[in-house]
Amino acid sequence: MKNKLLLVLSLLMVVSCKSLSDEEDMANKVFLYHLSVIESFVNIGYIDEASALARSYEFLEGMTGIKGDVEEQKELFYIPSKENLRDWKKWLRNNRQKIYWDAGEQKVKIKA
């Protein structure tokens, strides 16, 4: 009986560790996707979908608290710079273990 209990507890630990890893992996993939959209714009100076740039810009600003460059005319234009990209990448390097994927809300969050 004791061996069965140990086996069940061991399996629960393996499963819970795996799901935590999956949550962190998904969060990193989402974060890296948004960084790649910004990096593409910074390197080329153009992007096909302005809405993708806006979503990535807002995601990175919201997650990191690091404000990016904007240009205001009749509308607000997101113009991320190489410095913004560098700062957001540095933030991820320093905080990678703090972000996770919340499956219930379907979004990346920061551990408290």
MDAnalysis code that builds the backbone (N, CA, C; Angstrom):
import MDAnalysis as mda
import numpy as np

u = mda.Universe.empty(336, n_residues=112, atom_resindex=np.repeat(np.arange(112), 3), trajectory=True)
u.add_TopologyAttr("name", ["N", "CA", "C"] * 112)
u.add_TopologyAttr("resid", np.arange(1, 113))
u.add_TopologyAttr("resname", ["MET", "LYS", "ASN", "LYS", "LEU", "LEU", "LEU", "VAL", "LEU", "SER", "LEU", "LEU", "MET", "VAL", "VAL", "SER", "CYS", "LYS", "SER", "LEU", "SER", "ASP", "GLU", "GLU", "ASP", "MET", "ALA", "ASN", "LYS", "VAL", "PHE", "LEU", "TYR", "HIS", "LEU", "SER", "VAL", "ILE", "GLU", "SER", "PHE", "VAL", "ASN", "ILE", "GLY", "TYR", "ILE", "ASP", "GLU", "ALA", "SER", "ALA", "LEU", "ALA", "ARG", "SER", "TYR", "GLU", "PHE", "LEU", "GLU", "GLY", "MET", "THR", "GLY", "ILE", "LYS", "GLY", "ASP", "VAL", "GLU", "GLU", "GLN", "LYS", "GLU", "LEU", "PHE", "TYR", "ILE", "PRO", "SER", "LYS", "GLU", "ASN", "LEU", "ARG", "ASP", "TRP", "LYS", "LYS", "TRP", "LEU", "ARG", "ASN", "ASN", "ARG", "GLN", "LYS", "ILE", "TYR", "TRP", "ASP", "ALA", "GLY", "GLU", "GLN", "LYS", "VAL", "LYS", "ILE", "LYS", "ALA"])
u.atoms.positions = np.array([
    [0.821, -1.194, 0.000],
    [0.000, 0.000, 0.000],
    [0.868, 1.262, 0.000],
    [1.911, 1.229, 0.806],
    [2.805, 2.380, 0.901],
    [3.505, 2.623, -0.448],
    [3.901, 1.544, -1.126],
    [4.559, 1.675, -2.424],
    [3.620, 2.268, -3.467],
    [2.345, 1.883, -3.410],
    [1.360, 2.436, -4.362],
    [1.178, 3.920, -4.127],
    [1.130, 4.326, -2.866],
    [0.989, 5.739, -2.537],
    [2.191, 6.532, -3.042],
    [3.378, 6.008, -2.851],
    [4.592, 6.664, -3.346],
    [4.580, 6.774, -4.871],
    [4.115, 5.726, -5.523],
    [4.037, 5.739, -6.983],
    [3.067, 6.807, -7.471],
    [1.910, 6.886, -6.840],
    [0.898, 7.884, -7.218],
    [1.439, 9.295, -6.978],
    [2.053, 9.517, -5.835],
    [2.623, 10.836, -5.540],
    [3.729, 11.196, -6.528],
    [4.541, 10.245, -6.895],
    [5.613, 10.491, -7.875],
    [5.032, 10.874, -9.230],
    [3.999, 10.152, -9.635],
    [3.357, 10.466, -10.918],
    [2.718, 11.848, -10.903],
    [2.099, 12.211, -9.790],
    [1.505, 13.551, -9.676],
    [2.568, 14.636, -9.784],
    [3.718, 14.409, -9.163],
    [4.801, 15.387, -9.246],
    [5.290, 15.540, -10.680],
    [5.445, 14.434, -11.382],
    [5.916, 14.471, -12.771],
    [4.906, 15.218, -13.642],
    [3.633, 14.912, -13.480],
    [2.592, 15.562, -14.276],
    [2.532, 17.045, -13.977],
    [2.578, 17.436, -12.705],
    [2.487, 18.855, -12.364],
    [3.728, 19.602, -12.827],
    [4.904, 19.007, -12.751],
    [6.121, 19.651, -13.249],
    [6.046, 19.825, -14.759],
    [5.517, 18.851, -15.446],
    [5.399, 18.930, -16.902],
    [4.446, 20.043, -17.301],
    [3.300, 20.172, -16.622],
    [2.346, 21.203, -16.997],
    [2.909, 22.596, -16.712],
    [3.672, 22.751, -15.654],
    [4.300, 24.032, -15.372],
    [5.276, 24.372, -16.486],
    [6.029, 23.399, -16.917],
    [6.969, 23.609, -18.009],
    [6.236, 24.012, -19.292],
    [5.114, 23.356, -19.565],
    [4.322, 23.692, -20.747],
    [3.795, 25.117, -20.664],
    [3.363, 25.539, -19.468],
    [2.855, 26.896, -19.286],
    [3.960, 27.916, -19.546],
    [5.140, 27.647, -19.022],
    [6.261, 28.562, -19.237],
    [6.677, 28.570, -20.702],
    [6.659, 27.395, -21.338],
    [7.023, 27.288, -22.747],
    [6.056, 28.089, -23.623],
    [4.770, 27.964, -23.365],
    [3.771, 28.695, -24.140],
    [3.933, 30.199, -23.943],
    [4.166, 30.628, -22.727],
    [4.359, 32.053, -22.441],
    [5.576, 32.584, -23.197],
    [6.656, 31.821, -23.206],
    [7.857, 32.247, -23.925],
    [7.614, 32.303, -25.427],
    [6.866, 31.345, -25.966],
    [6.559, 31.355, -27.402],
    [5.748, 32.583, -27.781],
    [4.760, 32.923, -26.968],
    [3.938, 34.104, -27.243],
    [4.794, 35.362, -27.175],
    [5.610, 35.464, -26.132],
    [6.471, 36.631, -25.967],
    [7.430, 36.762, -27.152],
    [8.040, 35.645, -27.541],
    [8.990, 35.668, -28.660],
    [8.304, 35.998, -29.980],
    [7.057, 35.574, -30.146],
    [6.304, 35.944, -31.356],
    [6.179, 37.465, -31.437],
    [5.769, 38.094, -30.346],
    [5.598, 39.548, -30.349],
    [6.933, 40.260, -30.569],
    [7.992, 39.728, -29.995],
    [9.318, 40.305, -30.248],
    [9.695, 40.184, -31.720],
    [9.345, 39.069, -32.356],
    [9.698, 38.882, -33.773],
    [8.942, 39.848, -34.670],
    [7.704, 40.160, -34.328],
    [6.938, 41.148, -35.111],
    [7.626, 42.504, -35.019],
    [7.998, 42.899, -33.809],
    [8.675, 44.185, -33.608],
    [10.036, 44.179, -34.308],
    [10.770, 43.087, -34.177],
    [12.098, 42.992, -34.791],
    [12.009, 43.094, -36.311],
    [11.014, 42.482, -36.884],
    [10.812, 42.564, -38.333],
    [10.586, 44.008, -38.759],
    [9.744, 44.717, -38.009],
    [9.487, 46.126, -38.334],
    [10.751, 46.970, -38.174],
    [11.477, 46.752, -37.083],
    [12.693, 47.530, -36.815],
    [13.731, 47.297, -37.905],
    [13.896, 46.049, -38.340],
    [14.921, 45.729, -39.336],
    [14.542, 46.153, -40.747],
    [13.262, 46.047, -41.081],
    [12.823, 46.366, -42.440],
    [12.272, 47.787, -42.546],
    [11.649, 48.269, -41.486],
    [11.054, 49.598, -41.499],
    [9.654, 49.603, -42.088],
    [9.109, 48.428, -42.287],
    [7.782, 48.296, -42.882],
    [7.164, 46.992, -42.394],
    [5.836, 46.979, -42.286],
    [5.130, 45.748, -41.923],
    [3.811, 45.724, -42.680],
    [3.430, 44.532, -43.157],
    [2.198, 44.399, -43.936],
    [0.956, 44.724, -43.121],
    [0.928, 44.252, -41.896],
    [-0.253, 44.440, -41.065],
    [0.062, 45.357, -39.894],
    [-0.431, 46.581, -39.985],
    [-0.209, 47.534, -38.897],
    [-0.875, 47.054, -37.615],
    [-1.964, 46.301, -37.738],
    [-2.655, 45.813, -36.538],
    [-1.791, 44.810, -35.780],
    [-1.011, 43.990, -36.487],
    [-0.109, 43.039, -35.823],
    [0.974, 43.805, -35.062],
    [1.485, 44.856, -35.660],
    [2.490, 45.681, -34.997],
    [1.893, 46.320, -33.746],
    [0.686, 46.846, -33.862],
    [0.036, 47.492, -32.724],
    [-0.213, 46.496, -31.593],
    [-0.690, 45.294, -31.923],
    [-0.947, 44.279, -30.894],
    [0.348, 43.871, -30.183],
    [1.414, 43.683, -30.966],
    [2.688, 43.280, -30.372],
    [3.266, 44.395, -29.514],
    [3.173, 45.602, -30.000],
    [3.660, 46.772, -29.272],
    [2.929, 46.893, -27.929],
    [1.596, 46.813, -27.974],
    [0.795, 46.942, -26.759],
    [1.050, 45.778, -25.801],
    [1.224, 44.573, -26.337],
    [1.538, 43.415, -25.501],
    [2.840, 43.642, -24.748],
    [3.894, 44.027, -25.474],
    [5.215, 44.195, -24.860],
    [5.224, 45.345, -23.849],
    [4.567, 46.444, -24.194],
    [4.474, 47.554, -23.239],
    [3.727, 47.125, -21.978],
    [2.626, 46.430, -22.175],
    [1.815, 45.999, -21.039],
    [2.521, 44.999, -20.142],
    [3.227, 44.050, -20.740],
    [3.917, 43.029, -19.956],
    [5.131, 43.592, -19.220],
    [5.891, 44.424, -19.906],
    [7.173, 44.873, -19.347],
    [7.097, 46.202, -18.606],
    [6.113, 47.018, -18.940],
    [6.054, 48.363, -18.373],
    [7.039, 49.313, -19.043],
    [7.706, 48.847, -20.096],
    [8.676, 49.676, -20.826],
    [7.948, 50.342, -21.987],
    [7.916, 51.656, -21.972],
    [7.237, 52.409, -23.024],
    [8.072, 52.419, -24.297],
    [7.394, 52.219, -25.416],
    [8.047, 52.278, -26.718],
    [7.834, 53.634, -27.366],
    [8.496, 53.846, -28.481],
    [8.382, 55.110, -29.198],
    [7.079, 55.164, -29.997],
    [6.465, 56.332, -30.002],
    [5.253, 56.564, -30.785],
    [5.375, 57.893, -31.507],
    [4.568, 58.039, -32.532],
    [4.507, 59.292, -33.265],
    [3.037, 59.673, -33.355],
    [2.724, 60.880, -32.899],
    [1.336, 61.325, -32.945],
    [1.145, 62.309, -34.077],
    [0.204, 61.986, -34.938],
    [-0.233, 62.905, -35.975],
    [-1.746, 62.957, -35.820],
    [-2.475, 62.596, -36.861],
    [-3.926, 62.500, -36.714],
    [-4.286, 61.252, -35.926],
    [-3.431, 60.250, -36.037],
    [-3.593, 59.011, -35.295],
    [-2.299, 58.713, -34.561],
    [-2.371, 57.751, -33.686],
    [-1.192, 57.322, -32.951],
    [-0.486, 56.237, -33.756],
    [0.781, 56.446, -34.074],
    [1.560, 55.463, -34.822],
    [2.626, 54.880, -33.916],
    [2.651, 53.562, -33.862],
    [3.677, 52.890, -33.091],
    [4.922, 52.755, -33.956],
    [6.013, 53.333, -33.494],
    [7.277, 53.289, -34.221],
    [8.349, 52.745, -33.269],
    [8.322, 51.440, -32.990],
    [9.326, 50.905, -32.071],
    [10.736, 51.048, -32.642],
    [11.663, 51.366, -31.768],
    [13.056, 51.573, -32.181],
    [13.909, 50.373, -31.810],
    [15.157, 50.394, -32.270],
    [16.102, 49.342, -31.895],
    [16.314, 49.338, -30.384],
    [16.286, 50.518, -29.786],
    [16.460, 50.604, -28.336],
    [15.273, 49.968, -27.614],
    [14.044, 50.211, -28.120],
    [12.861, 49.573, -27.531],
    [12.995, 48.061, -27.610],
    [13.366, 47.565, -28.782],
    [13.524, 46.130, -28.993],
    [14.572, 45.559, -28.047],
    [15.694, 46.239, -27.921],
    [16.767, 45.805, -27.020],
    [16.269, 45.753, -25.574],
    [15.535, 46.781, -25.157],
    [15.025, 46.830, -23.784],
    [14.022, 45.712, -23.514],
    [13.135, 45.437, -24.472],
    [12.146, 44.374, -24.301],
    [12.813, 42.992, -24.259],
    [13.842, 42.796, -25.097],
    [14.584, 41.526, -25.064],
    [15.320, 41.358, -23.734],
    [15.901, 42.431, -23.243],
    [16.612, 42.384, -21.965],
    [15.630, 42.055, -20.837],
    [14.451, 42.660, -20.895],
    [13.431, 42.372, -19.883],
    [13.100, 40.883, -19.884],
    [12.923, 40.298, -21.072],
    [12.603, 38.876, -21.156],
    [13.734, 38.026, -20.590],
    [14.978, 38.349, -20.919],
    [16.116, 37.591, -20.375],
    [16.106, 37.612, -18.849],
    [15.785, 38.766, -18.274],
    [15.810, 38.915, -16.817],
    [14.564, 38.366, -16.123],
    [13.470, 38.189, -16.878],
    [12.200, 37.812, -16.253],
    [11.554, 36.573, -16.854],
    [12.283, 35.848, -17.658],
    [11.729, 34.673, -18.349],
    [11.051, 33.701, -17.382],
    [11.643, 33.495, -16.222],
    [11.076, 32.532, -15.280],
    [9.861, 33.081, -14.530],
    [9.546, 34.347, -14.704],
    [8.393, 34.939, -14.019],
    [7.116, 34.922, -14.858],
    [7.239, 34.640, -16.154],
    [6.042, 34.662, -16.990],
    [5.487, 33.256, -17.164],
    [4.176, 33.184, -17.326],
    [3.518, 31.894, -17.527],
    [2.256, 32.093, -18.349],
    [1.770, 31.004, -18.918],
    [0.556, 31.004, -19.722],
    [-0.614, 30.634, -18.822],
    [-1.605, 31.519, -18.732],
    [-2.821, 31.236, -17.981],
    [-3.821, 30.629, -18.955],
    [-4.008, 29.313, -18.880],
    [-4.876, 28.607, -19.826],
    [-6.326, 29.044, -19.694],
    [-6.751, 29.386, -18.504],
    [-8.132, 29.808, -18.288],
    [-8.449, 31.114, -18.998],
    [-7.542, 32.074, -18.896],
    [-7.751, 33.378, -19.526],
    [-7.122, 33.468, -20.913],
    [-6.367, 32.438, -21.292],
    [-5.697, 32.392, -22.602],
    [-4.801, 33.620, -22.816],
    [-3.935, 33.876, -21.819],
    [-3.000, 34.984, -21.965],
    [-1.766, 34.786, -21.098],
    [-0.734, 35.520, -21.427],
    [0.515, 35.475, -20.666],
    [0.355, 36.369, -19.449],
    [0.842, 35.876, -18.307],
    [0.793, 36.645, -17.074],
    [2.151, 36.597, -16.391],
    [2.324, 37.473, -15.429],
    [3.551, 37.534, -14.637],
    [3.243, 36.999, -13.245],
    [4.094, 36.095, -12.754],
    [3.912, 35.551, -11.403],
    [4.085, 36.669, -10.377],
    [3.256, 36.632, -9.373],
    [3.319, 37.662, -8.313],
    [4.458, 37.416, -7.354],
])
